[in-house]
Amino acid sequence: MDRSTRPISIAIQAMGGQGGGVLADWIVGLAESQGYLAQTTSVPGVAQRTGATLYYVEIFPEHAVRQAGRDPVLALMPMPGDVDIVIAAELMEAGRAVQRGIVTPDRTTLIASTHRVYAIGEKTAMGDGILDDSKVVEAGEAAAKEFIYFDMARVAEEHGSVISATLFGALAGCRRLPFERAAFEEAIRRGGIGVEASLAAFADAYERAQGEPEAPDHSQPAPAEPQPRHPLLKEQLERVRTRFPGVAHFNVVEGMRRLADYQDPEYAKEYVDRLEAVLELDEAQGGEARDYLLTVEAARYLALWMSYEDTIRVADLKTRASRFRRFRDEVRAREDQLVYVTEFMHPRIEEICDTLPAPLGRRLLHSPRLQRPLTPFTRKGRKVRTATLSGFLLLWTVSRMRRWRRSTLRYKEEAARIEAWLERARRAAEADYPLAVEIVRCQRLVKGYGDTHARGLANFHTIMEAIDGYRGDEQPAEVVRRLREAALADEDGAKLAEAVASLEGGHATTGGNGADETGAQRATA
């Protein structure tokens, strides 16, 4: 049929808070002001980042209705092969639209912002679960008749507006709708909220939509050269510059920065001390020919392990002024507005024991009788409002326990695990340098807190025990790498168990040392 006798269909995929409803209303208002009938429907997603809301708009010229003498029947949902314009407020939503088949090369103009809001699956992956942007761009270019993409969230932020304004500008710029630019701008003015900022963002996006697509760029600016004030940190920074190879400087300096923030300057010095022992071994094993790979990787993963997430760290991060400022910036709160934040927390007996002095924590951990009075506090999750005085003081008090962290049960256990891990790597390096590097990289399994930490630690010990008992022909370094990737592939450990069982000519035996066994048993309990 001729376009004048059929609806123009527009699908919008947007997450909560991105203004998808506002954008749909603008399109409806625009169409109605230009002599078109318009219908909009929406199907909400499950949650903020487990599914986007799908808005669907169809517009139809009133003059065609008068000519036909009857009302059109407009669809309630987009159908594959029958959508003119798809607007995605985030890059992966564009990918989902392509996957659903509503983007077709003979008809559809695809408009997408290239910024990312990571999905739940990406955040909860055991390893790096972030999806590949380039694959989505390739799929979009192959599937769409025209693909318009750039970072519309950044453009909106530059103008103090929201992404709905830039999406609307890109829609106008693609020139698939039979309306003049002035009509689009008038639709924004009729909204009456944030008009000037929205018009500025609209204009910028309008021009960009008519230019070349802008590939996703998620690179972060390099951190500034550290200028520590504390004498001990100055001393350690100079030590790093003079003692460590240049290829390792970035990781070591960032590790120091992280650990001084996590605990104190003395803790950063302890990190450099441990790392220098690794460097000495690296040098003895001809590390220069390998670009000191063992030292570079140890610098990264040792810093991560030493900054393990305990209750003190979590409370510290949740009560920082920078966090509250970020929340206010995200919701664009005015100076006279209050922003309340609710933290969802579920402390377990284990976390309580971990925060206590080591002797007391061990006794409580192994005594059901002593645990009984604490059961009501750990039976269910709690909501803590950190914008209230009581909620803030509760977490702030826990965060101030940092000065006693070295005496806690968790610190003692993690210190023992770290030493056992480094010792294992040292022994391996003397005979098999690549194996030592892979052992160091296995630290990436140990992260988070609560159940996440327990699963990761259990997987770490499973791999260490498997390599201790391995007698096959495959290179041990390759075995460890393969087992680590299997452990990162799922949460329940099924793929790791399958990989361990498939080891040729070997089996898992109990490995590690006595200092580490208690932690392993706790992790698998």
Secondary structure, 3 states (H helix, E strand, C coil): CCHHHCCEEEEEEECCCCCHHHHHHHHHHHHHHCCEEEEEEEECCCCCCCCCEEEEEEEEEHHHHHHHCCCCCCCCCCCCCCCCEEEECCHHHHHHHHHHCCCCCCCCEEEEECCCCCCHHHHHCCCCCCCCHHHHHHHHHHHCCEEEEECHHHHHHHCCCCHHHHHHHHHHHHCCCCCCHHHHHHHHHHHCCCHHHHHHHHHHHHHHHCCCCCCCCCCCCCCCCCCCCCHHHHHHHHHHHHHCCHHHHHHHHHHHHHHHHHCCHHHHHHHHHHHHHHHHHHHHCCHHHHCCHHHHHHHHHHHHHHCCCCHHHHHHHHCCHHHHHHHHHHHCCCCCCCCCCEEEECCCHHHHHHHCEHHHHHHHHCCHHHHHHHHHHHCCCEEEECCCHHHHHHHHHHHHHHHHHHHEHHHHHHHHHHHHHHHHHHHHHHHCHHHHHHHHHHHHHCCCCCHHHHHHHHHHHHHHHHHHCCCCCCCHHHHHHHHHHHHHHCCCCHHHHHHHHCCCCCCCCCCCCHHHHHHHHHHHC
